[in-house]
Amino acid sequence: MRSSPSALLRPYTTSRTTTILSLTRTLNNHHHHRSMATTTTTTTDSINPTNTRIGWIGTGVMGRSMCSHLIKAGYSLTIFTRTRSKAQPLLDMGAQFASSPLTVASSSDIVFSIVGYPSDVRSVLIGSSGALNSLRPGGILVDMTTSDPSLAVEIASAASAKGCSAVDAPVSGGDRGAKNGTLAIFAGGDESVIRKIQPVFDCLGKVNYMGGAGKGQFAKLANQITIASTMVGLVEGMVYAHKAGLDVGLYLNAISTGAAGSKSLDLYGNRILERDFEAGFFVNHFVKDLGICIMECQNMGLALPGLALAHQLYISLQAHGEGNLGTQALILALERLNNVSLETKKASSS
């Protein structure tokens, strides 16, 4: 007996319906589990003081203030610095002192460093006793020193080989920016890692993602080039105003709200007038930064005469034994060149 068309179709239709329903349930279940997994991962990975241990290497002019913000935010902090006395205020706030970068990293999820020179960065992060050697897989290195872009790439590669991540995140804003938690942070590396640790960066200032490994350093070097010529313009204008017989204080106030106004003027104008050359940022470190800039310019085939001039003027401060003064001490170089002193003018008018 021949089957009717409907009889032939029935098993296929039933089977197809069952298959579709089964697939729908599977997809729904998968979607549900994926949503749960996403939620769980987000919760687990969220950086906060209760689940993230921070290590810090270098507690100088900048590092000390930056660490204090993290402690006040509730983070557990383990610190290392070559001169323990520099870290005492932080220890009094509850930070733990470690005997080496290795020890810092062994008890930390994220290790920050802000030290003097590229050689220091190499030593404390990837040297024989560097932090990377004892950092757990999944840990993160964040170098906030102004250093060589090529070294930042090397550190990122070494970290990746050990199942860790590395971010180059140099900063701008000087000692006041560090104290006020308003630093500009130039971050290079994996964007997802930088986004993940943003809650920590937010305690220190504003993070700006600049690109892959080394790009944070390139951004900071460009920043230093801008500052260098700005500082030359600032002190040259002050010397000119002085020579013209103006009250330099009144002059600075007058230009501060016009086109000549700048962050450098705001930070350093009054300090220069008051002969306050205490380092918010050392001349020695600025010469190092500008030297890296010049080296990178040679690699790029780039001519930046303003950078070269500023570099030479700052080197002249070193030659006079003034390398441990702040960058605002550039006024001393211009005073010597012109055989004038703003200090004498101030004294004679008072």
Residue, then its C-alpha position, 0 to 999 in steps of 0.5 A: m500500500r502506498s503511503s500518503p504524502s503526509a505520512l511520509l512527511r510526518p517523521y521528517t517534520t517531527s525529527r526536524t522540529t525536535t532537532i530545532l528545539s534541541l538546538t535552541r535549548t543548547l544555544n540558550n544554555h550556551h548563551h546563559h553559561r557564556s553570560m555567567a562566565t562573562t559576569t564571573t570573569t569580570t567580577t574575578d578580574s576586577i582590580n580593587p584593594t580587596n583582591t589585588r596586591i601591589g608592589w612598588i620599586g622606587t620611592g623617590v620624589m615621584g614614587r613616594s607621593m604615588c604610593s601614598h595615593l594607593i595606600k590611602a585607596g586601601y591597596s596592600l603595598t610592598i615596596f623596595t627602594r635602595t635607600r630605606s629611609k626614603a620609604q619610611p613615611l610609606l612604612d609609617m602608613g602601613a606599607q611593607f618593605a621588601s629586601s629586593p625586587l624579587t621579594v616585591a614581586s613574589s608577594s604582588d599581582i602588579v609590580f610598578s617601578i619608577v627609578g632613575y635610568p634605563s639601566d636601573v629599569r633593566s636591573v629591577l625588572i628583568g635583571s638576574s634579581g629582577a622582579l620578573n623572575s618571581l612574578r606569578p604567571g598572569g602578573i603585570l609589570v608597569d614601568m613608569t620611568t622615562s626610559d628607552p622605547s626599545l627596552a620597553v619592547e624587550i621587557a614586554s617580550a620577556a614578560s610574555a614569554k613567562g606568561c605575564s604582561a608588561v606596560d610602559a607607563p611614564v608620567s608627566g606632571g612633576d612632583r605637584g602632579a604626583k602629590n595631587g594625583t593629577l599625573a598624565i600617564f602615557a601607556g603602551g602595551d596590550e590595551s586590554v591589560i591597561r584597561k584592566i589596571q585602570p582603577v590603579f592608574d585612576c588613583l595617580g592621574k589620567v591614563n592615556y592609551m598610546g599604542g603597543a609596547g614602547k609607545g608610552q615611552f615615545a609619547k613621554l619623550a615627545n612630551q619632554i621635547t615640548i617641555a624643553s623648548t617651553m622651559v627655554g622660552l619661559v626663562e628667556g622671556m624672564v631674562y628679557a623682561h628683567k633686562a628691560g626693567l620690568d617687574v618680572g613677577l608682574y610680567l609673569n602674571a600678565i602673560s599667564t592668561g594669554a597665549a604665552g601661558s603654560k603649565s611650565l609657567d604655572l609650575y615654575g614661574n614663582r619658584i624661579l622668582e623665589r630662587d626655589f630650585e628644589a627638584g620636582f624633576f632633577v636636571n640629571h634626569f631631564v638630561k637623560d631624557l633629552g639624550i634618549c630623545i636625541m638618540e631616537c631622533q638619530n635613529m629616525g633621521l629627524a632634526l630637532p634643533g630646539l631639542a638639541l639647544a635645550h639639551q646643551l643648556y641643561i648639560s651646562l647646569q651639570a657642568h656647574g654641579e647643578g644636576n641635582l637641582g630642579t629643571q627650573a634651574l635653567i634660569l641659572a644657565l641663561e643668567r650666566l650667559n648674559n651676566v645678569s641675575l634676577e635675584t640681584k634685581k629682586a634684592s635691590s627692589s626690596 
